[in-house]
Amino acid sequence: MLKKALQYWKSILCSVLIFILSTMPSDTVKEDSWYSFEHSDKIVHFIMYLSLSLMVLSDYYKKNNPTIVKYIMVFVFAATYGGTIEILQGTIFETRSADIYDFVVNVIGAISGCLIFIPFRNLAILRL
């Protein structure tokens, strides 16, 4: 079991980082900082879920060649994870709020990660 989990260490790390970033108090980001501009959070959401899809596929690809079903499963996992976090933000985390547009960008990031992985799957950096 531990060996299987270690095979997916990048995916687990990425999932944990996304959860932490998505649930930390929203007042930790200063409104007047250089990276705080209108819709900057959407760029962050896109990058997080693109990265999650890439990491899961990268970890899986080390042992197996992904099929279309695996790509769909990775997309569904990433989109469901993003949706679950948005629901938690709206119900449990008081300083956060759920946003349907964040979820839409999460889905677009997840799809993009799956599509980007296909032509670049043989790059050494994706097989670390």
GUSENU-279675 format. One record per atom (N, C-alpha, C): x, y, z; atom name; residue in three letters; residue number from 1. Coordinates in pm, whole numbers, plus 32768, in hexadecimal, padded with zeros to 4 digits. Layout:
! residues N
rec px:X	py:Y	pz:Z	atom:CA	res:ALA	n:NUM
...
! end
This chain:
! residues 128
rec px:8052	py:7F89	pz:8000	atom:N	res:MET	n:1
rec px:8000	py:8000	pz:8000	atom:CA	res:MET	n:1
rec px:8057	py:807E	pz:8000	atom:C	res:MET	n:1
rec px:80BC	py:8082	pz:8058	atom:N	res:LEU	n:2
rec px:8116	py:80F5	pz:8060	atom:CA	res:LEU	n:2
rec px:8165	py:8103	pz:7FDE	atom:C	res:LEU	n:2
rec px:818E	py:8093	pz:7FA5	atom:N	res:LYS	n:3
rec px:81D9	py:8097	pz:7F27	atom:CA	res:LYS	n:3
rec px:8183	py:80D3	pz:7EB8	atom:C	res:LYS	n:3
rec px:8104	py:80B0	pz:7EB3	atom:N	res:LYS	n:4
rec px:80A8	py:80E7	pz:7E50	atom:CA	res:LYS	n:4
rec px:8095	py:817D	pz:7E66	atom:C	res:LYS	n:4
rec px:8089	py:81A5	pz:7EE4	atom:N	res:ALA	n:5
rec px:8079	py:8234	pz:7F04	atom:CA	res:ALA	n:5
rec px:80F7	py:8282	pz:7EDD	atom:C	res:ALA	n:5
rec px:816B	py:8249	pz:7EF4	atom:N	res:LEU	n:6
rec px:81E8	py:828C	pz:7ED1	atom:CA	res:LEU	n:6
rec px:81F7	py:829B	pz:7E39	atom:C	res:LEU	n:6
rec px:81BB	py:8241	pz:7DEF	atom:N	res:GLN	n:7
rec px:81BD	py:824B	pz:7D5D	atom:CA	res:GLN	n:7
rec px:8177	py:82CC	pz:7D31	atom:C	res:GLN	n:7
rec px:8116	py:82F7	pz:7D7F	atom:N	res:TYR	n:8
rec px:80C7	py:836E	pz:7D5F	atom:CA	res:TYR	n:8
rec px:80ED	py:83E5	pz:7DB8	atom:C	res:TYR	n:8
rec px:8169	py:83EF	pz:7DE0	atom:N	res:TRP	n:9
rec px:8191	py:8459	pz:7E3E	atom:CA	res:TRP	n:9
rec px:817B	py:84E4	pz:7E04	atom:C	res:TRP	n:9
rec px:8193	py:84F8	pz:7D83	atom:N	res:LYS	n:10
rec px:817D	py:857C	pz:7D47	atom:CA	res:LYS	n:10
rec px:80E9	py:85A1	pz:7D47	atom:C	res:LYS	n:10
rec px:8095	py:8540	pz:7D2A	atom:N	res:SER	n:11
rec px:8005	py:8558	pz:7D2A	atom:CA	res:SER	n:11
rec px:7FD2	py:8578	pz:7DB5	atom:C	res:SER	n:11
rec px:8003	py:852E	pz:7E17	atom:N	res:ILE	n:12
rec px:7FD9	py:8544	pz:7EA2	atom:CA	res:ILE	n:12
rec px:8008	py:85CD	pz:7ED1	atom:C	res:ILE	n:12
rec px:8086	py:85EE	pz:7EB5	atom:N	res:LEU	n:13
rec px:80BC	py:8670	pz:7EDC	atom:CA	res:LEU	n:13
rec px:806E	py:86E2	pz:7E9A	atom:C	res:LEU	n:13
rec px:8053	py:86D6	pz:7E1B	atom:N	res:CYS	n:14
rec px:8007	py:873D	pz:7DD3	atom:CA	res:CYS	n:14
rec px:7F7A	py:874B	pz:7E0C	atom:C	res:CYS	n:14
rec px:7F39	py:86DC	pz:7E2A	atom:N	res:SER	n:15
rec px:7EB2	py:86DF	pz:7E65	atom:CA	res:SER	n:15
rec px:7EB2	py:8723	pz:7EEC	atom:C	res:SER	n:15
rec px:7F14	py:8704	pz:7F3E	atom:N	res:VAL	n:16
rec px:7F1E	py:8741	pz:7FC3	atom:CA	res:VAL	n:16
rec px:7F38	py:87D8	pz:7FB7	atom:C	res:VAL	n:16
rec px:7F93	py:87FF	pz:7F5E	atom:N	res:LEU	n:17
rec px:7FAF	py:888D	pz:7F4A	atom:CA	res:LEU	n:17
rec px:7F34	py:88D8	pz:7F19	atom:C	res:LEU	n:17
rec px:7EEA	py:889E	pz:7EBD	atom:N	res:ILE	n:18
rec px:7E6F	py:88DD	pz:7E8D	atom:CA	res:ILE	n:18
rec px:7E0C	py:88ED	pz:7F00	atom:C	res:ILE	n:18
rec px:7DFF	py:8886	pz:7F52	atom:N	res:PHE	n:19
rec px:7DA1	py:888E	pz:7FC2	atom:CA	res:PHE	n:19
rec px:7DCA	py:88FC	pz:8023	atom:C	res:PHE	n:19
rec px:7E4A	py:8902	pz:8043	atom:N	res:ILE	n:20
rec px:7E7B	py:8969	pz:80A0	atom:CA	res:ILE	n:20
rec px:7E65	py:89F5	pz:8067	atom:C	res:ILE	n:20
rec px:7E8B	py:8A0A	pz:7FEA	atom:N	res:LEU	n:21
rec px:7E7B	py:8A8D	pz:7FAC	atom:CA	res:LEU	n:21
rec px:7DE8	py:8AB4	pz:7F9F	atom:C	res:LEU	n:21
rec px:7D93	py:8A51	pz:7F88	atom:N	res:SER	n:22
rec px:7D04	py:8A6D	pz:7F75	atom:CA	res:SER	n:22
rec px:7CB9	py:8A83	pz:7FF7	atom:C	res:SER	n:22
rec px:7CF3	py:8A5A	pz:8066	atom:N	res:THR	n:23
rec px:7CAA	py:8A66	pz:80E4	atom:CA	res:THR	n:23
rec px:7CEA	py:8AC7	pz:8146	atom:C	res:THR	n:23
rec px:7D5E	py:8AFF	pz:8122	atom:N	res:MET	n:24
rec px:7D9B	py:8B61	pz:817C	atom:CA	res:MET	n:24
rec px:7D46	py:8BE0	pz:817C	atom:C	res:MET	n:24
rec px:7D48	py:8C2A	pz:81E8	atom:N	res:PRO	n:25
rec px:7CF5	py:8CA3	pz:81F1	atom:CA	res:PRO	n:25
rec px:7D10	py:8D02	pz:817C	atom:C	res:PRO	n:25
rec px:7CA6	py:8D37	pz:8144	atom:N	res:SER	n:26
rec px:7CB3	py:8D8D	pz:80CE	atom:CA	res:SER	n:26
rec px:7CF6	py:8E12	pz:80EE	atom:C	res:SER	n:26
rec px:7CFA	py:8E39	pz:816C	atom:N	res:ASP	n:27
rec px:7D39	py:8EB8	pz:818E	atom:CA	res:ASP	n:27
rec px:7DD2	py:8EB0	pz:8191	atom:C	res:ASP	n:27
rec px:7E0A	py:8E39	pz:8171	atom:N	res:THR	n:28
rec px:7E9C	py:8E2D	pz:816C	atom:CA	res:THR	n:28
rec px:7ED5	py:8E67	pz:80EC	atom:C	res:THR	n:28
rec px:7E80	py:8E7F	pz:8087	atom:N	res:VAL	n:29
rec px:7EAC	py:8EBB	pz:800A	atom:CA	res:VAL	n:29
rec px:7E8F	py:8F51	pz:8013	atom:C	res:VAL	n:29
rec px:7EF8	py:8FA0	pz:8005	atom:N	res:LYS	n:30
rec px:7EE8	py:9031	pz:800C	atom:CA	res:LYS	n:30
rec px:7EAC	py:9064	pz:7F8A	atom:C	res:LYS	n:30
rec px:7E49	py:90BA	pz:7F98	atom:N	res:GLU	n:31
rec px:7E02	py:90EF	pz:7F24	atom:CA	res:GLU	n:31
rec px:7E59	py:9149	pz:7ECC	atom:C	res:GLU	n:31
rec px:7EBF	py:9187	pz:7F05	atom:N	res:ASP	n:32
rec px:7F11	py:91E4	pz:7EB8	atom:CA	res:ASP	n:32
rec px:7F95	py:91A9	pz:7E8A	atom:C	res:ASP	n:32
rec px:7FA4	py:9126	pz:7E91	atom:N	res:SER	n:33
rec px:8021	py:90E7	pz:7E66	atom:CA	res:SER	n:33
rec px:8025	py:90DE	pz:7DCD	atom:C	res:SER	n:33
rec px:809D	py:90CA	pz:7D96	atom:N	res:TRP	n:34
rec px:80B1	py:90C6	pz:7D05	atom:CA	res:TRP	n:34
rec px:8066	py:9054	pz:7CC2	atom:C	res:TRP	n:34
rec px:804E	py:8FEA	pz:7D0B	atom:N	res:TYR	n:35
rec px:800B	py:8F76	pz:7CD1	atom:CA	res:TYR	n:35
rec px:7F75	py:8F77	pz:7CEC	atom:C	res:TYR	n:35
rec px:7F43	py:8FE2	pz:7D25	atom:N	res:SER	n:36
rec px:7EB5	py:8FEB	pz:7D41	atom:CA	res:SER	n:36
rec px:7E75	py:904C	pz:7CDF	atom:C	res:SER	n:36
rec px:7E3D	py:9016	pz:7C75	atom:N	res:PHE	n:37
rec px:7DF5	py:9067	pz:7C13	atom:CA	res:PHE	n:37
rec px:7D72	py:901F	pz:7BF4	atom:C	res:PHE	n:37
rec px:7D1B	py:9062	pz:7BAE	atom:N	res:GLU	n:38
rec px:7C98	py:9028	pz:7B93	atom:CA	res:GLU	n:38
rec px:7CA7	py:8FA1	pz:7B4D	atom:C	res:GLU	n:38
rec px:7C69	py:8F3D	pz:7B83	atom:N	res:HIS	n:39
rec px:7C67	py:8EB4	pz:7B4F	atom:CA	res:HIS	n:39
rec px:7CED	py:8E6B	pz:7B5A	atom:C	res:HIS	n:39
rec px:7D49	py:8E9E	pz:7BAA	atom:N	res:SER	n:40
rec px:7DC8	py:8E57	pz:7BBE	atom:CA	res:SER	n:40
rec px:7DB1	py:8DCE	pz:7BFD	atom:C	res:SER	n:40
rec px:7D47	py:8DC4	pz:7C4E	atom:N	res:ASP	n:41
rec px:7D2A	py:8D43	pz:7C8D	atom:CA	res:ASP	n:41
rec px:7D04	py:8CDB	pz:7C24	atom:C	res:ASP	n:41
rec px:7CCA	py:8D05	pz:7BB5	atom:N	res:LYS	n:42
rec px:7CA4	py:8CA5	pz:7B4C	atom:CA	res:LYS	n:42
rec px:7D20	py:8C69	pz:7B0C	atom:C	res:LYS	n:42
rec px:7D88	py:8CBB	pz:7AFC	atom:N	res:ILE	n:43
rec px:7E06	py:8C88	pz:7AC5	atom:CA	res:ILE	n:43
rec px:7E42	py:8C21	pz:7B24	atom:C	res:ILE	n:43
rec px:7E3C	py:8C3F	pz:7BA6	atom:N	res:VAL	n:44
rec px:7E70	py:8BE1	pz:7C0A	atom:CA	res:VAL	n:44
rec px:7E21	py:8B5F	pz:7C06	atom:C	res:VAL	n:44
rec px:7D9C	py:8B67	pz:7BFF	atom:N	res:HIS	n:45
rec px:7D4A	py:8AEE	pz:7BF8	atom:CA	res:HIS	n:45
rec px:7D6E	py:8A9C	pz:7B7C	atom:C	res:HIS	n:45
rec px:7D7C	py:8ADE	pz:7B0A	atom:N	res:PHE	n:46
rec px:7D9F	py:8A98	pz:7A8F	atom:CA	res:PHE	n:46
rec px:7E23	py:8A4E	pz:7A9F	atom:C	res:PHE	n:46
rec px:7E88	py:8A92	pz:7AD2	atom:N	res:ILE	n:47
rec px:7F0D	py:8A55	pz:7AE3	atom:CA	res:ILE	n:47
rec px:7F08	py:89E1	pz:7B46	atom:C	res:ILE	n:47
rec px:7EBD	py:89F1	pz:7BB3	atom:N	res:MET	n:48
rec px:7EB6	py:8985	pz:7C17	atom:CA	res:MET	n:48
rec px:7E7C	py:8906	pz:7BDC	atom:C	res:MET	n:48
rec px:7E0E	py:8910	pz:7B91	atom:N	res:TYR	n:49
rec px:7DCD	py:8897	pz:7B5E	atom:CA	res:TYR	n:49
rec px:7E0F	py:8862	pz:7AE0	atom:C	res:TYR	n:49
rec px:7E4F	py:88B7	pz:7A93	atom:N	res:LEU	n:50
rec px:7EA3	py:8888	pz:7A26	atom:CA	res:LEU	n:50
rec px:7F15	py:8835	pz:7A61	atom:C	res:LEU	n:50
rec px:7F54	py:8869	pz:7ACB	atom:N	res:SER	n:51
rec px:7FC3	py:8822	pz:7B0D	atom:CA	res:SER	n:51
rec px:7F94	py:879F	pz:7B49	atom:C	res:SER	n:51
rec px:7F20	py:879F	pz:7B88	atom:N	res:LEU	n:52
rec px:7EEC	py:8723	pz:7BC4	atom:CA	res:LEU	n:52
rec px:7EDA	py:86B8	pz:7B59	atom:C	res:LEU	n:52
rec px:7E9C	py:86DB	pz:7AEB	atom:N	res:SER	n:53
rec px:7E8A	py:8679	pz:7A7F	atom:CA	res:SER	n:53
rec px:7F0F	py:8646	pz:7A4A	atom:C	res:SER	n:53
rec px:7F6D	py:86A2	pz:7A36	atom:N	res:LEU	n:54
rec px:7FF1	py:867A	pz:7A05	atom:CA	res:LEU	n:54
rec px:8038	py:861D	pz:7A67	atom:C	res:LEU	n:54
rec px:802F	py:863C	pz:7AE8	atom:N	res:MET	n:55
rec px:8074	py:85EA	pz:7B4E	atom:CA	res:MET	n:55
rec px:8037	py:855E	pz:7B56	atom:C	res:MET	n:55
rec px:7FB3	py:8555	pz:7B55	atom:N	res:VAL	n:56
rec px:7F73	py:84D1	pz:7B5D	atom:CA	res:VAL	n:56
rec px:7F98	py:847F	pz:7AE2	atom:C	res:VAL	n:56
rec px:7F8F	py:84BA	pz:7A6D	atom:N	res:LEU	n:57
rec px:7FB2	py:8471	pz:79F3	atom:CA	res:LEU	n:57
rec px:8046	py:844D	pz:79F0	atom:C	res:LEU	n:57
rec px:809A	py:84A8	pz:7A1F	atom:N	res:SER	n:58
rec px:812A	py:848E	pz:7A24	atom:CA	res:SER	n:58
rec px:814A	py:8419	pz:7A81	atom:C	res:SER	n:58
rec px:810E	py:841A	pz:7AF7	atom:N	res:ASP	n:59
rec px:8124	py:83AC	pz:7B55	atom:CA	res:ASP	n:59
rec px:80F1	py:8328	pz:7B1C	atom:C	res:ASP	n:59
rec px:807E	py:832A	pz:7ADC	atom:N	res:TYR	n:60
rec px:8046	py:82B0	pz:7AA2	atom:CA	res:TYR	n:60
rec px:809C	py:827F	pz:7A2D	atom:C	res:TYR	n:60
rec px:80CE	py:82DB	pz:79DD	atom:N	res:TYR	n:61
rec px:8117	py:82B9	pz:7964	atom:CA	res:TYR	n:61
rec px:819C	py:8273	pz:7982	atom:C	res:TYR	n:61
rec px:81D2	py:8286	pz:79FA	atom:N	res:LYS	n:62
rec px:824F	py:8243	pz:7A1C	atom:CA	res:LYS	n:62
rec px:8243	py:81AB	pz:7A14	atom:C	res:LYS	n:62
rec px:81CC	py:8179	pz:7A2E	atom:N	res:LYS	n:63
rec px:81B7	py:80E8	pz:7A30	atom:CA	res:LYS	n:63
rec px:8160	py:80B6	pz:79BC	atom:C	res:LYS	n:63
rec px:810A	py:810B	pz:7988	atom:N	res:ASN	n:64
rec px:80A7	py:80E1	pz:7924	atom:CA	res:ASN	n:64
rec px:809B	py:814A	pz:78B7	atom:C	res:ASN	n:64
rec px:8069	py:8120	pz:7844	atom:N	res:ASN	n:65
rec px:804B	py:817E	pz:77DA	atom:CA	res:ASN	n:65
rec px:7FB7	py:81A4	pz:77E6	atom:C	res:ASN	n:65
rec px:7F9A	py:8226	pz:7801	atom:N	res:PRO	n:66
rec px:7F0E	py:824C	pz:7815	atom:CA	res:PRO	n:66
rec px:7EB8	py:8234	pz:7799	atom:C	res:PRO	n:66
rec px:7E42	py:8202	pz:77B0	atom:N	res:THR	n:67
rec px:7DDF	py:81F1	pz:7746	atom:CA	res:THR	n:67
rec px:7D7D	py:8265	pz:774F	atom:C	res:THR	n:67
rec px:7D25	py:826E	pz:76EF	atom:N	res:ILE	n:68
rec px:7CC1	py:82D9	pz:76F1	atom:CA	res:ILE	n:68
rec px:7C6C	py:82D2	pz:7770	atom:C	res:ILE	n:68
rec px:7C52	py:825A	pz:779F	atom:N	res:VAL	n:69
rec px:7C05	py:824A	pz:781B	atom:CA	res:VAL	n:69
rec px:7C51	py:8286	pz:7891	atom:C	res:VAL	n:69
rec px:7CD3	py:8273	pz:7897	atom:N	res:LYS	n:70
rec px:7D24	py:82AD	pz:7904	atom:CA	res:LYS	n:70
rec px:7D25	py:8344	pz:78FC	atom:C	res:LYS	n:70
rec px:7D2F	py:837B	pz:7883	atom:N	res:TYR	n:71
rec px:7D2A	py:840D	pz:7875	atom:CA	res:TYR	n:71
rec px:7CA3	py:8442	pz:78A8	atom:C	res:TYR	n:71
rec px:7C39	py:83FE	pz:7886	atom:N	res:ILE	n:72
rec px:7BB3	py:8428	pz:78B5	atom:CA	res:ILE	n:72
rec px:7BAB	py:841B	pz:794C	atom:C	res:ILE	n:72
rec px:7BE1	py:83B0	pz:7984	atom:N	res:MET	n:73
rec px:7BDF	py:839E	pz:7A15	atom:CA	res:MET	n:73
rec px:7C2D	py:840B	pz:7A5C	atom:C	res:MET	n:73
rec px:7CA0	py:8432	pz:7A26	atom:N	res:VAL	n:74
rec px:7CF1	py:849C	pz:7A61	atom:CA	res:VAL	n:74
rec px:7CA4	py:8520	pz:7A5B	atom:C	res:VAL	n:74
rec px:7C67	py:853B	pz:79E8	atom:N	res:PHE	n:75
rec px:7C16	py:85B5	pz:79DD	atom:CA	res:PHE	n:75
rec px:7BA5	py:85B5	pz:7A42	atom:C	res:PHE	n:75
rec px:7B5C	py:8546	pz:7A4C	atom:N	res:VAL	n:76
rec px:7AEC	py:853E	pz:7AAC	atom:CA	res:VAL	n:76
rec px:7B1F	py:854F	pz:7B3B	atom:C	res:VAL	n:76
rec px:7B8F	py:8510	pz:7B5B	atom:N	res:PHE	n:77
rec px:7BC8	py:8520	pz:7BE1	atom:CA	res:PHE	n:77
rec px:7BE8	py:85B2	pz:7BFE	atom:C	res:PHE	n:77
rec px:7C31	py:85F4	pz:7BA3	atom:N	res:ALA	n:78
rec px:7C5A	py:867F	pz:7BB9	atom:CA	res:ALA	n:78
rec px:7BE0	py:86DB	pz:7BC1	atom:C	res:ALA	n:78
rec px:7B7F	py:86C7	pz:7B6A	atom:N	res:ALA	n:79
rec px:7B07	py:871B	pz:7B6B	atom:CA	res:ALA	n:79
rec px:7AB5	py:8704	pz:7BEA	atom:C	res:ALA	n:79
rec px:7AAA	py:8688	pz:7C14	atom:N	res:THR	n:80
rec px:7A60	py:8669	pz:7C8F	atom:CA	res:THR	n:80
rec px:7AA9	py:86A1	pz:7D08	atom:C	res:THR	n:80
rec px:7B2B	py:8697	pz:7D0A	atom:N	res:TYR	n:81
rec px:7B7A	py:86CF	pz:7D78	atom:CA	res:TYR	n:81
rec px:7B65	py:8766	pz:7D80	atom:C	res:TYR	n:81
rec px:7B6B	py:87A8	pz:7D0D	atom:N	res:GLY	n:82
rec px:7B55	py:8838	pz:7D09	atom:CA	res:GLY	n:82
rec px:7AC9	py:885D	pz:7D35	atom:C	res:GLY	n:82
rec px:7A66	py:8811	pz:7D0A	atom:N	res:GLY	n:83
rec px:79DC	py:882B	pz:7D32	atom:CA	res:GLY	n:83
rec px:79C7	py:8816	pz:7DC7	atom:C	res:GLY	n:83
rec px:7A03	py:87AF	pz:7DFC	atom:N	res:THR	n:84
rec px:79F8	py:8792	pz:7E8B	atom:CA	res:THR	n:84
rec px:7A35	py:8803	pz:7EDE	atom:C	res:THR	n:84
rec px:7AA7	py:8833	pz:7EB3	atom:N	res:ILE	n:85
rec px:7AE7	py:88A1	pz:7EFC	atom:CA	res:ILE	n:85
rec px:7A91	py:891F	pz:7EF4	atom:C	res:ILE	n:85
rec px:7A55	py:893A	pz:7E81	atom:N	res:GLU	n:86
rec px:79FD	py:89AF	pz:7E76	atom:CA	res:GLU	n:86
rec px:7985	py:89A2	pz:7ED4	atom:C	res:GLU	n:86
rec px:794D	py:892C	pz:7EDE	atom:N	res:ILE	n:87
rec px:78DC	py:8915	pz:7F3A	atom:CA	res:ILE	n:87
rec px:790A	py:8929	pz:7FCA	atom:C	res:ILE	n:87
rec px:797F	py:88F4	pz:7FED	atom:N	res:LEU	n:88
rec px:79B5	py:8907	pz:8074	atom:CA	res:LEU	n:88
rec px:79CD	py:899A	pz:8092	atom:C	res:LEU	n:88
rec px:79FD	py:89E4	pz:802E	atom:N	res:GLN	n:89
rec px:7A15	py:8A72	pz:8042	atom:CA	res:GLN	n:89
rec px:7993	py:8ABC	pz:8061	atom:C	res:GLN	n:89
rec px:7927	py:8A8F	pz:8026	atom:N	res:GLY	n:90
rec px:78A6	py:8AD1	pz:803B	atom:CA	res:GLY	n:90
rec px:785E	py:8AA4	pz:80B8	atom:C	res:GLY	n:90
rec px:7887	py:8A33	pz:80F2	atom:N	res:THR	n:91
rec px:783D	py:89FD	pz:8165	atom:CA	res:THR	n:91
rec px:788D	py:89F7	pz:81E6	atom:C	res:THR	n:91
rec px:790C	py:89D8	pz:81E0	atom:N	res:ILE	n:92
rec px:7959	py:89C0	pz:825A	atom:CA	res:ILE	n:92
rec px:79BB	py:8A31	pz:8279	atom:C	res:ILE	n:92
rec px:7A02	py:8A61	pz:8216	atom:N	res:PHE	n:93
rec px:7A6B	py:8AC3	pz:822D	atom:CA	res:PHE	n:93
rec px:7A30	py:8B50	pz:822B	atom:C	res:PHE	n:93
rec px:7A2C	py:8B8E	pz:829F	atom:N	res:GLU	n:94
rec px:79E6	py:8C0D	pz:82B1	atom:CA	res:GLU	n:94
rec px:7A23	py:8C80	pz:8262	atom:C	res:GLU	n:94
rec px:7AA5	py:8C81	pz:8251	atom:N	res:THR	n:95
rec px:7AE4	py:8CF2	pz:820C	atom:CA	res:THR	n:95
rec px:7AEA	py:8CDC	pz:8174	atom:C	res:THR	n:95
rec px:7AB4	py:8C70	pz:8145	atom:N	res:ARG	n:96
rec px:7AB4	py:8C52	pz:80B6	atom:CA	res:ARG	n:96
rec px:7A24	py:8C50	pz:8083	atom:C	res:ARG	n:96
rec px:7A15	py:8C57	pz:8000	atom:N	res:SER	n:97
rec px:7990	py:8C4E	pz:7FC6	atom:CA	res:SER	n:97
rec px:7996	py:8BFA	pz:7F47	atom:C	res:SER	n:97
rec px:792B	py:8BB5	pz:7F2C	atom:N	res:ALA	n:98
rec px:7923	py:8B62	pz:7EB4	atom:CA	res:ALA	n:98
rec px:790A	py:8BBD	pz:7E3C	atom:C	res:ALA	n:98
rec px:7941	py:8B98	pz:7DCB	atom:N	res:ASP	n:99
rec px:7931	py:8BE7	pz:7D50	atom:CA	res:ASP	n:99
rec px:7926	py:8B87	pz:7CDA	atom:C	res:ASP	n:99
rec px:78B6	py:8B8E	pz:7C95	atom:N	res:ILE	n:100
rec px:78A1	py:8B35	pz:7C22	atom:CA	res:ILE	n:100
rec px:7909	py:8B4D	pz:7BB6	atom:C	res:ILE	n:100
rec px:7937	py:8BC9	pz:7BA8	atom:N	res:TYR	n:101
rec px:799C	py:8BE8	pz:7B43	atom:CA	res:TYR	n:101
rec px:7A23	py:8BAA	pz:7B67	atom:C	res:TYR	n:101
rec px:7A41	py:8BA2	pz:7BE8	atom:N	res:ASP	n:102
rec px:7ABB	py:8B5B	pz:7C12	atom:CA	res:ASP	n:102
rec px:7AB1	py:8AC9	pz:7BE9	atom:C	res:ASP	n:102
rec px:7A3D	py:8A8E	pz:7BFD	atom:N	res:PHE	n:103
rec px:7A2A	py:8A01	pz:7BD7	atom:CA	res:PHE	n:103
rec px:7A39	py:89F0	pz:7B40	atom:C	res:PHE	n:103
rec px:7A00	py:8A4B	pz:7AF3	atom:N	res:VAL	n:104
rec px:7A0B	py:8A42	pz:7A61	atom:CA	res:VAL	n:104
rec px:7A9E	py:8A49	pz:7A37	atom:C	res:VAL	n:104
rec px:7AE9	py:8AA3	pz:7A74	atom:N	res:VAL	n:105
rec px:7B78	py:8AAE	pz:7A53	atom:CA	res:VAL	n:105
rec px:7BC4	py:8A31	pz:7A81	atom:C	res:VAL	n:105
rec px:7B9C	py:89F8	pz:7AF3	atom:N	res:ASN	n:106
rec px:7BD8	py:8979	pz:7B1F	atom:CA	res:ASN	n:106
rec px:7BC6	py:890E	pz:7AB4	atom:C	res:ASN	n:106
rec px:7B4E	py:8904	pz:7A7F	atom:N	res:VAL	n:107
rec px:7B2F	py:88A0	pz:7A18	atom:CA	res:VAL	n:107
rec px:7B81	py:88BA	pz:799A	atom:C	res:VAL	n:107
rec px:7B8A	py:8938	pz:7972	atom:N	res:ILE	n:108
rec px:7BDA	py:895B	pz:78FB	atom:CA	res:ILE	n:108
rec px:7C6D	py:8939	pz:7912	atom:C	res:ILE	n:108
rec px:7CA0	py:8953	pz:798A	atom:N	res:GLY	n:109
rec px:7D29	py:8930	pz:79AB	atom:CA	res:GLY	n:109
rec px:7D40	py:8899	pz:79A6	atom:C	res:GLY	n:109
rec px:7CDF	py:884D	pz:79DC	atom:N	res:ALA	n:110
rec px:7CEA	py:87BB	pz:79DC	atom:CA	res:ALA	n:110
rec px:7CEA	py:8783	pz:794E	atom:C	res:ALA	n:110
rec px:7C92	py:87B7	pz:78FB	atom:N	res:ILE	n:111
rec px:7C8E	py:878B	pz:786E	atom:CA	res:ILE	n:111
rec px:7D11	py:87B0	pz:7829	atom:C	res:ILE	n:111
rec px:7D40	py:8828	pz:783F	atom:N	res:SER	n:112
rec px:7DBC	py:8857	pz:7800	atom:CA	res:SER	n:112
rec px:7E32	py:87FF	pz:7827	atom:C	res:SER	n:112
rec px:7E3A	py:87DB	pz:78A7	atom:N	res:GLY	n:113
rec px:7EA6	py:8785	pz:78D5	atom:CA	res:GLY	n:113
rec px:7EA6	py:86FF	pz:788F	atom:C	res:GLY	n:113
rec px:7E2F	py:86C6	pz:787F	atom:N	res:CYS	n:114
rec px:7E24	py:8645	pz:7839	atom:CA	res:CYS	n:114
rec px:7E4C	py:8653	pz:77A6	atom:C	res:CYS	n:114
rec px:7E20	py:86BE	pz:7767	atom:N	res:LEU	n:115
rec px:7E40	py:86D2	pz:76D9	atom:CA	res:LEU	n:115
rec px:7ED4	py:86F2	pz:76C3	atom:C	res:LEU	n:115
rec px:7F0E	py:873F	pz:771D	atom:N	res:ILE	n:116
rec px:7F9C	py:8762	pz:7711	atom:CA	res:ILE	n:116
rec px:7FF4	py:86E7	pz:7727	atom:C	res:ILE	n:116
rec px:7FC8	py:868E	pz:777F	atom:N	res:PHE	n:117
rec px:801A	py:8619	pz:779E	atom:CA	res:PHE	n:117
rec px:802D	py:85BF	pz:7723	atom:C	res:PHE	n:117
rec px:7FCA	py:85B4	pz:76D0	atom:N	res:ILE	n:118
rec px:7FCE	py:8556	pz:7660	atom:CA	res:ILE	n:118
rec px:8049	py:856C	pz:7607	atom:C	res:ILE	n:118
rec px:8060	py:85E3	pz:75D1	atom:N	res:PRO	n:119
rec px:80D7	py:85F0	pz:757A	atom:CA	res:PRO	n:119
rec px:815C	py:85F8	pz:75C6	atom:C	res:PRO	n:119
rec px:8156	py:8618	pz:7647	atom:N	res:PHE	n:120
rec px:81D2	py:862B	pz:7692	atom:CA	res:PHE	n:120
rec px:81F0	py:85BA	pz:76F5	atom:C	res:PHE	n:120
rec px:81A8	py:854C	pz:76EB	atom:N	res:ARG	n:121
rec px:81B5	py:84E1	pz:7750	atom:CA	res:ARG	n:121
rec px:823F	py:84A1	pz:7754	atom:C	res:ARG	n:121
rec px:828B	py:84AC	pz:76EC	atom:N	res:ASN	n:122
rec px:8310	py:846D	pz:76EA	atom:CA	res:ASN	n:122
rec px:837F	py:84C9	pz:771B	atom:C	res:ASN	n:122
rec px:835E	py:8544	pz:7741	atom:N	res:LEU	n:123
rec px:83C4	py:859D	pz:7778	atom:CA	res:LEU	n:123
rec px:83F7	py:8566	pz:77FC	atom:C	res:LEU	n:123
rec px:8477	py:856C	pz:780E	atom:N	res:ALA	n:124
rec px:84B4	py:8536	pz:7889	atom:CA	res:ALA	n:124
rec px:8481	py:857B	pz:7905	atom:C	res:ALA	n:124
rec px:8463	py:85FC	pz:78FC	atom:N	res:ILE	n:125
rec px:8436	py:8647	pz:7971	atom:CA	res:ILE	n:125
rec px:83B2	py:8610	pz:79A6	atom:C	res:ILE	n:125
rec px:835F	py:85DB	pz:7950	atom:N	res:LEU	n:126
rec px:82DE	py:85A3	pz:797B	atom:CA	res:LEU	n:126
rec px:82EC	py:8519	pz:79B8	atom:C	res:LEU	n:126
rec px:8361	py:84DE	pz:79AC	atom:N	res:ARG	n:127
rec px:8373	py:8457	pz:79E2	atom:CA	res:ARG	n:127
rec px:83CE	py:8454	pz:7A5C	atom:C	res:ARG	n:127
rec px:83E1	py:84C5	pz:7A9E	atom:N	res:LEU	n:128
rec px:8435	py:84C9	pz:7B16	atom:CA	res:LEU	n:128
rec px:83F8	py:8476	pz:7B85	atom:C	res:LEU	n:128
! end
